[in-house]
């Protein structure tokens, strides 16, 4: 999604799983029946010389010559509709558009020996087999047969793309539905474009993704797909190793509890099924059943974690939640939203096995998953998900912005719970008092990610950083204006900017 439609079409898995894809060619050749009868293999195509000499009519005239007047019955329409729906290319097209495509195809008949598609030719038609009697040939050898209700000719959806297989009729009166490939291509492009815009707008409303930038959401939309499920379907089953997380775009699902008495959890629009897959790479711990017909946006968990950084994914995806937890703590209640946001960005994920002792130097501790025991039994207290433990130095100076206080050592002993724990911490190395050194380190990190600087040696990159200046822009400030003479190179270190041309946003 979000890419050129030709590349999307070419990657889609459609039609039968055989070498090559199918299409009608403008020229059709006739193989004499006696030649077919003389062959040991009736599927072997004629030689190139026989094909050329046996052509009686070519191009548009060849297709029109085989056209038969036939009113589409209910069964015909169902066959064509099923063929289109079975193709991944047309799976996302709405019902009305599919009906228009069904209306535009015409019926044709081919006799034994007619070559429907010539290998290496280019033709503007897309086809659906009405009856049996079509063989698929590759370099003259039969590799498969085309079944009734099977679409072929997908390569016609790509401009000027030659077919790499031939299709030959093997018996009289073989029925085929054919339509202009341009109409099918436009339907696919329109569907992909509309779906991409819908998914991108939907991702803006997903609570789990609220802390991501517009560029990150664009990338997630590009790696997403949409699947539809009917009531009673199980998109997710307990213990299954799934590679995707599911976001509910429409409809409703419910968690299938192992114990009937346990309260049923419903997943409504905006909910994420498999959030632990995204956050921690876990397997699904529950089965989920569809209760109302739904659309789910599927996101590849591995790719999303790579996009955000495997270590940082659990922090970025819970940024809003972490900020909310900080506000509830007296030590941070007096901080401004910007200070709280910067503090969350400085946190790092840590994971500890059951009963493991957590180093006292971890600084600020926020429990993301599991629980943490603070102190020794029997006076120990337990921190659960959403609770935090700040060092005594930070509690003594409530509202402080000094990160060194937040990174101070804990006096009480910290232990992971009986199931282990996942934490967001502010380790001492992130709370250096030398702010100049910290700013320089961040600038080096940002500059090293710029494509034109990636080849530079460390000393050269340091020289670039020494000449760089840091500047903070507020919302609606202009960094540069259209028409200004360019004298500086700008590198975005944090936040978002819009690129406008003639008053219109062209990039973010």
C-alpha distance (Angstrom), angle and dihedral (degrees) to the residues before:
residue distance angle dihedral
X1 . . .
X2 3.75 . .
X3 3.81 91.7 .
X4 3.76 132.3 102.0
X5 3.75 109.8 -64.4
X6 3.78 94.3 -130.5
X7 3.79 90.9 60.6
X8 3.79 90.6 46.6
X9 3.78 92.4 50.2
X10 3.78 92.4 47.8
X11 3.83 91.5 52.5
X12 3.79 95.8 48.2
X13 3.76 117.8 105.3
X14 3.76 105.1 -130.0
X15 3.76 136.2 151.7
X16 3.78 124.4 16.3
X17 3.78 122.4 -23.0
X18 3.77 96.8 -109.6
X19 3.80 134.3 113.4
X20 3.79 111.0 -72.0
X21 3.77 131.1 -3.3
X22 3.77 131.6 -97.0
X23 3.77 138.6 -112.0
X24 3.78 142.5 150.3
X25 3.75 118.3 -102.2
X26 3.77 126.3 -143.8
X27 3.81 91.4 -120.5
X28 3.80 121.9 58.0
X29 3.77 123.1 -166.3
X30 3.75 129.6 -154.9
X31 3.78 121.8 -136.0
X32 3.82 111.4 -155.0
X33 3.81 111.7 -114.1
X34 3.79 92.6 -130.4
X35 3.79 89.1 56.6
X36 3.79 89.3 53.8
X37 3.78 91.4 49.5
X38 3.81 92.6 49.9
X39 3.80 94.0 55.4
X40 3.78 122.3 93.0
X41 3.79 87.3 -143.3
X42 3.82 111.3 43.2
X43 3.81 90.6 -163.8
X44 3.81 95.6 61.8
X45 3.82 109.8 109.9
X46 3.79 122.5 -129.9
X47 3.75 121.6 -95.6
X48 3.79 119.5 -88.8
X49 3.80 90.9 -103.3
X50 3.80 92.2 51.9
X51 3.81 90.5 48.7
X52 3.77 92.4 53.8
X53 3.78 94.9 45.4
X54 3.79 94.6 45.5
X55 3.80 96.4 54.1
X56 3.76 108.5 112.0
X57 3.79 101.9 168.5
X58 3.82 128.3 16.7
X59 3.78 143.8 -165.0
X60 3.80 119.6 -1.2
X61 3.80 90.9 -10.2
X62 3.81 90.7 59.9
X63 3.79 92.6 55.9
X64 3.80 93.4 42.6
X65 3.80 90.7 49.6
X66 3.79 89.6 60.7
X67 3.78 96.0 43.8
X68 3.82 115.0 118.1
X69 3.76 127.7 -165.4
X70 3.79 106.9 -114.2
X71 3.78 129.7 157.0
X72 3.79 110.1 -138.7
X73 3.76 111.2 -113.1
X74 3.79 123.0 -154.5
X75 3.81 88.9 -98.5
X76 3.82 91.0 51.2
X77 3.77 92.3 51.5
X78 3.79 91.5 47.7
X79 3.82 91.0 50.7
X80 3.81 92.6 51.1
X81 3.80 93.1 43.2
X82 3.82 92.0 49.7
X83 3.79 91.3 49.2
X84 3.80 91.3 53.8
X85 3.79 94.1 44.5
X86 3.80 91.4 50.9
X87 3.80 90.1 60.1
X88 3.79 116.2 85.1
X89 3.80 88.4 -141.2
X90 3.80 93.4 65.9
X91 3.79 99.6 30.7
X92 3.80 94.0 101.2
X93 3.81 96.5 45.2
X94 3.79 113.3 112.1
X95 3.79 123.6 -113.9
X96 3.81 96.6 -105.1
X97 3.79 93.4 51.9
X98 3.81 90.8 48.6
X99 3.80 90.1 52.6
X100 3.82 90.1 52.8
X101 3.80 90.0 52.0
X102 3.81 90.1 49.9
X103 3.82 90.3 51.5
X104 3.82 93.7 53.1
X105 3.82 99.9 53.6
X106 3.82 119.4 95.2
X107 3.79 131.8 -150.9
X108 3.83 121.7 -111.5
X109 3.78 134.3 177.1
X110 3.80 128.1 -148.0
X111 3.79 128.6 -167.2
X112 3.78 129.4 -140.6
X113 3.78 109.4 -67.6
X114 3.82 97.0 23.6
X115 3.80 111.6 134.5
X116 3.79 105.9 -139.2
X117 3.81 93.9 -177.7
X118 3.78 127.8 21.2
X119 3.79 116.2 -148.5
X120 3.81 109.4 -112.7
X121 3.81 95.4 19.6
X122 3.81 128.7 120.3
X123 3.81 121.1 -136.9
X124 3.82 136.7 166.1
X125 3.80 99.2 -131.9
X126 3.77 137.2 103.1
X127 3.80 119.5 -159.0
X128 3.79 145.4 -159.3
X129 3.80 121.2 -164.6
X130 3.81 112.7 -123.7
X131 3.80 96.3 -174.6
X132 3.78 139.5 10.6
X133 3.79 123.9 -91.5
X134 3.83 103.6 88.6
X135 3.80 122.3 118.9
X136 3.77 126.8 -163.6
X137 3.81 113.4 -138.2
X138 3.79 129.6 -166.6
X139 3.81 115.9 -167.3
X140 3.79 88.6 -18.9
X141 3.82 97.0 -50.7
X142 3.77 125.6 108.5
X143 3.80 112.3 -114.8
X144 3.80 101.1 166.5
X145 3.79 147.2 -20.1
X146 3.78 128.6 -111.1
X147 3.80 111.7 -123.1
X148 3.82 126.6 -147.3
X149 3.79 110.5 -85.9
X150 3.80 92.7 24.8
X151 3.81 119.3 128.4
X152 3.79 120.9 -138.5
X153 3.78 137.1 172.0
X154 3.82 98.3 66.9
X155 3.79 92.4 149.4
X156 3.82 88.4 68.2
X157 3.81 86.6 71.6
X158 3.82 88.1 68.3
X159 3.82 113.0 71.7
X160 3.81 115.1 -109.9
X161 3.80 92.9 -7.2
X162 3.85 112.1 149.4
X163 3.77 120.5 -137.2
X164 3.78 116.0 -111.6
X165 3.81 96.2 -157.3
X166 3.79 138.8 45.9
X167 3.80 127.9 -129.2
X168 3.82 117.8 -153.0
X169 3.80 131.3 -175.7
X170 3.83 112.1 -125.4
X171 3.81 101.4 -172.6
X172 3.81 138.8 30.7
X173 3.81 123.6 -78.9
X174 3.79 99.5 13.3
X175 3.81 107.5 178.9
X176 3.81 121.3 -137.1
X177 3.81 131.7 173.3
X178 3.82 113.2 -143.3
X179 3.79 134.4 -174.5
X180 3.80 139.8 173.4
X181 3.81 108.3 -81.6
X182 3.83 91.3 -144.3
X183 3.81 90.7 68.5
X184 3.81 91.3 49.5
X185 3.82 91.3 46.6
X186 3.80 92.4 50.7
X187 3.80 90.8 49.7
X188 3.80 91.0 52.2
X189 3.81 93.2 46.4
X190 3.80 92.3 47.7
X191 3.80 91.4 48.5
X192 3.81 93.7 48.4
X193 3.81 92.9 46.6
X194 3.80 93.4 48.0
X195 3.79 93.1 45.3
X196 3.81 92.2 48.7
X197 3.81 91.0 53.4
X198 3.81 92.1 45.5
X199 3.80 93.4 49.8
X200 3.81 92.8 46.7
X201 3.82 91.3 51.1
X202 3.81 90.2 46.6
X203 3.81 93.4 52.2
X204 3.81 88.9 58.9
X205 3.81 88.2 64.8
X206 3.82 98.7 47.5
X207 3.84 108.5 109.2
X208 3.82 93.9 -149.8
X209 3.82 90.9 58.1
X210 3.81 96.4 43.3
X211 3.81 93.3 106.4
X212 3.82 95.8 55.8
X213 3.78 127.0 99.3
X214 3.80 124.2 -111.1
X215 3.80 90.2 -107.7
X216 3.80 92.0 52.8
X217 3.80 90.4 49.4
X218 3.82 89.4 50.2
X219 3.80 89.6 54.7
X220 3.81 92.0 47.7
X221 3.82 90.3 50.9
X222 3.81 89.4 52.6
X223 3.81 91.8 54.8
X224 3.83 94.5 44.7
X225 3.78 131.8 99.8
X226 3.80 132.1 -171.9
X227 3.80 125.4 -128.8
X228 3.79 129.0 -176.4
X229 3.80 123.8 -143.4
X230 3.80 133.3 -170.1
X231 3.82 126.3 -138.3
X232 3.78 110.3 -76.5
X233 3.80 95.1 30.4
X234 3.81 119.7 126.9
X235 3.83 109.4 -144.4
X236 3.81 89.5 172.5
X237 3.81 129.9 35.3
X238 3.78 127.0 -169.5
X239 3.79 115.6 -94.4
X240 3.79 94.8 9.5
X241 3.78 116.4 140.7
X242 3.77 99.4 -125.3
X243 3.78 124.5 -178.4
X244 3.82 95.7 -158.2
X245 3.78 140.0 61.2
X246 3.81 119.1 -142.4
X247 3.81 127.3 -135.4
X248 3.81 116.3 -164.9
X249 3.81 107.6 -124.2
X250 3.81 95.1 171.5
X251 3.79 139.1 -10.7
X252 3.78 128.4 30.8
X253 3.82 139.1 -84.6
X254 3.79 134.5 -173.4
X255 3.76 135.2 -146.6
X256 3.78 112.6 -114.4
X257 3.80 103.9 -134.5
X258 3.80 120.8 -148.4
X259 3.80 88.3 -139.3
X260 3.85 114.0 54.1
X261 3.80 90.6 -149.2
X262 3.79 91.6 59.0
X263 3.79 116.1 103.4
X264 3.81 113.7 -97.4
X265 3.80 115.3 -118.0
X266 3.81 115.3 -145.8
X267 3.80 125.1 -152.5
X268 3.80 112.1 -149.2
X269 3.80 134.1 175.5
X270 3.82 110.8 -44.7
X271 3.81 94.8 20.1
X272 3.79 120.0 130.7
X273 3.80 119.2 -134.9
X274 3.77 108.6 -158.7
X275 3.79 99.3 20.1
X276 3.82 89.1 154.2
X277 3.79 88.4 59.6
X278 3.80 88.7 59.3
X279 3.79 96.5 39.2
X280 3.79 101.9 41.5
X281 3.81 109.2 1.5
X282 3.84 92.6 -111.0
X283 3.81 125.7 154.0
X284 3.79 121.7 -108.9
X285 3.80 111.4 -79.2
X286 3.83 96.3 -167.5
X287 3.79 141.1 39.6
X288 3.80 117.2 -120.1
X289 3.82 125.6 -153.9
X290 3.80 127.7 -164.0
X291 3.82 112.5 -119.1
X292 3.83 98.0 172.7
X293 3.80 124.7 28.3
X294 3.78 104.3 -88.5
X295 3.77 147.7 -176.2
X296 3.79 117.4 -138.2
X297 3.79 126.5 -164.8
X298 3.79 108.6 -141.2
X299 3.81 119.1 -151.6
X300 3.78 123.2 -173.1
X301 3.79 103.9 -119.1
X302 3.81 96.3 -154.6
X303 3.80 93.1 51.7
X304 3.80 92.8 46.2
X305 3.80 91.8 50.6
X306 3.80 89.4 49.3
X307 3.80 90.0 50.2
X308 3.80 93.1 52.6
X309 3.80 96.0 33.3
X310 3.80 118.0 -96.1
X311 3.81 92.7 -112.6
X312 3.80 95.6 42.3
X313 3.83 97.9 42.9
X314 3.80 94.4 87.2
X315 3.84 90.4 50.9
X316 3.81 97.4 44.4
X317 3.80 94.4 46.2
X318 3.80 91.1 50.5
X319 3.79 96.6 40.8
X320 3.80 94.2 116.2
X321 3.79 92.0 46.8
X322 3.81 92.8 47.3
X323 3.79 91.1 50.4
X324 3.80 90.2 50.9
X325 3.81 91.3 51.6
X326 3.81 91.4 50.4
X327 3.80 91.5 53.0
X328 3.79 90.0 56.2
X329 3.81 92.2 56.4
X330 3.85 115.3 86.7
X331 3.81 91.0 -139.6
X332 3.81 90.9 64.6
X333 3.79 103.9 26.8
X334 3.81 92.1 97.7
X335 3.79 94.4 52.7
X336 3.78 119.8 104.8
X337 3.82 119.1 -112.4
X338 3.83 88.9 -107.4
X339 3.81 91.9 53.5
X340 3.81 90.9 48.3
X341 3.80 90.9 48.7
X342 3.82 92.3 50.9
X343 3.79 90.0 47.9
X344 3.83 91.6 53.5
X345 3.80 90.1 49.6
X346 3.83 89.1 55.4
X347 3.80 93.5 55.3
X348 3.79 120.6 105.8
X349 3.83 129.0 -157.1
X350 3.81 120.6 -115.0
X351 3.80 130.7 -179.4
X352 3.81 126.2 -159.1
X353 3.80 131.5 -170.5
X354 3.83 121.1 -120.5
X355 3.81 111.9 -68.4
X356 3.80 93.9 4.3
X357 3.79 117.0 147.0
X358 3.79 112.7 -117.0
X359 3.83 113.9 -138.5
X360 3.78 113.6 -107.0
X361 3.81 89.5 -133.8
X362 3.81 95.0 67.5
X363 3.79 89.6 99.6
X364 3.79 118.1 -158.2
X365 3.83 110.7 22.6
X366 3.82 124.5 -157.8
X367 3.81 116.4 -179.1
X368 3.81 111.1 -133.3
X369 3.80 98.9 170.0
X370 3.80 136.1 1.6
X371 3.81 120.5 8.1
X372 3.80 140.2 -76.2
X373 3.80 128.7 -143.0
X374 3.80 113.9 -140.1
X375 3.81 114.8 -158.5
X376 3.78 130.6 -9.7
X377 3.78 126.3 -54.5
X378 2.98 136.8 -67.0
X379 3.82 91.6 26.6
X380 3.82 94.0 39.7
X381 3.78 121.0 123.0
X382 3.80 125.0 -148.2
X383 3.80 125.2 -131.4
X384 3.78 116.3 -154.6
X385 3.82 132.9 -168.7
X386 3.80 109.8 -52.9
X387 3.79 96.0 24.7
X388 3.79 125.7 106.3
X389 3.78 140.9 -159.5
X390 3.80 119.0 -147.9
X391 3.82 122.8 -165.6
X392 3.83 114.8 -101.1
X393 3.81 90.3 -111.1
X394 3.82 90.5 61.1
X395 3.80 92.7 46.6
X396 3.80 90.2 51.9
X397 3.80 90.8 56.8
X398 3.79 103.6 42.8
X399 3.78 114.1 -164.4
X400 3.79 92.5 18.8
X401 3.79 119.2 156.0
X402 3.82 92.1 -162.3
X403 3.78 104.7 115.2
X404 3.78 91.3 -163.3
X405 3.82 88.5 70.3
X406 3.80 90.9 51.3
X407 3.79 90.2 50.4
X408 3.78 94.9 50.6
X409 3.80 120.9 121.0
X410 3.79 123.5 -88.7
X411 3.78 118.6 -117.8
X412 3.80 96.0 -154.2
X413 3.81 121.4 67.3
X414 3.82 115.9 -106.4
X415 3.83 123.5 -149.6
X416 3.81 132.1 -179.5
X417 3.82 114.2 -115.6
X418 3.80 126.4 -109.2
X419 3.82 90.9 -84.1
X420 3.79 95.7 41.2
X421 3.79 124.3 -115.0
X422 3.78 144.9 -114.9
X423 3.80 116.5 -142.8
X424 3.77 142.0 -175.8
X425 3.81 107.4 -139.7
X426 3.78 140.0 178.2
X427 3.82 103.0 -139.1
X428 3.77 121.7 -157.7
X429 3.80 93.3 -108.5
X430 3.82 87.9 63.1
X431 3.82 93.0 54.2
X432 3.79 102.9 58.8
X433 3.76 113.9 159.3
X434 3.80 90.1 -142.1
X435 3.80 96.4 91.1
X436 3.81 93.5 176.9
X437 3.79 91.0 57.7
X438 3.80 89.5 47.5
X439 3.80 92.7 52.2
X440 3.81 91.2 48.1
X441 3.80 91.8 50.2
X442 3.80 90.8 51.7
X443 3.81 91.6 48.2
X444 3.81 91.6 50.4
X445 3.79 89.5 50.2
X446 3.82 92.7 49.7
X447 3.82 94.0 45.4
X448 3.80 92.2 48.7
X449 3.81 89.1 60.9
X450 3.82 93.6 55.9
X451 3.80 108.5 102.6
X452 3.83 95.9 -134.9
X453 3.83 91.0 53.1
X454 3.80 99.7 44.5
X455 3.82 94.1 92.9
X456 3.82 93.8 53.7
X457 3.77 122.1 110.7
X458 3.81 118.0 -119.3
X459 3.81 92.8 -101.8
X460 3.80 91.3 50.2
X461 3.79 91.8 48.6
X462 3.82 89.8 50.4
X463 3.81 88.9 53.6
X464 3.81 90.3 53.4
X465 3.79 91.2 49.0
X466 3.83 91.5 49.4
X467 3.82 89.7 59.2
X468 3.82 94.1 44.1
X469 3.78 123.0 100.8
X470 3.79 125.8 -152.9
X471 3.78 118.3 -134.8
X472 3.81 131.3 176.2
X473 3.81 119.4 -142.7
X474 3.77 123.7 -166.9
X475 3.79 128.7 -143.8
X476 3.83 113.1 -64.1
X477 3.82 92.9 13.5
X478 3.82 115.9 136.4
X479 3.80 115.0 -125.1
X480 3.81 92.8 -175.2
X481 3.79 131.4 -8.7
X482 3.78 128.0 -134.5
X483 3.80 109.2 -96.2
X484 3.81 95.8 24.3
X485 3.79 117.4 130.1
X486 3.77 109.3 -105.3
X487 3.82 113.5 -122.6
X488 3.80 102.9 148.5
X489 3.79 139.6 50.5
X490 3.82 113.5 -132.8
X491 3.82 123.3 -153.8
X492 3.80 117.9 -168.0
X493 3.81 106.9 -130.9
X494 3.82 98.8 172.7
X495 3.78 139.9 -7.2
X496 3.80 127.6 25.1
X497 3.80 137.4 -72.6
X498 3.80 133.8 -168.1
X499 3.81 123.5 -135.4
X500 3.79 110.6 -145.0
X501 3.78 130.5 -171.1
X502 3.79 119.4 -170.0
X503 3.79 88.2 -13.0
X504 3.82 95.1 -53.9
X505 3.82 124.0 112.8
X506 3.82 108.7 -118.7
X507 3.79 100.5 166.4
X508 3.78 143.6 8.7
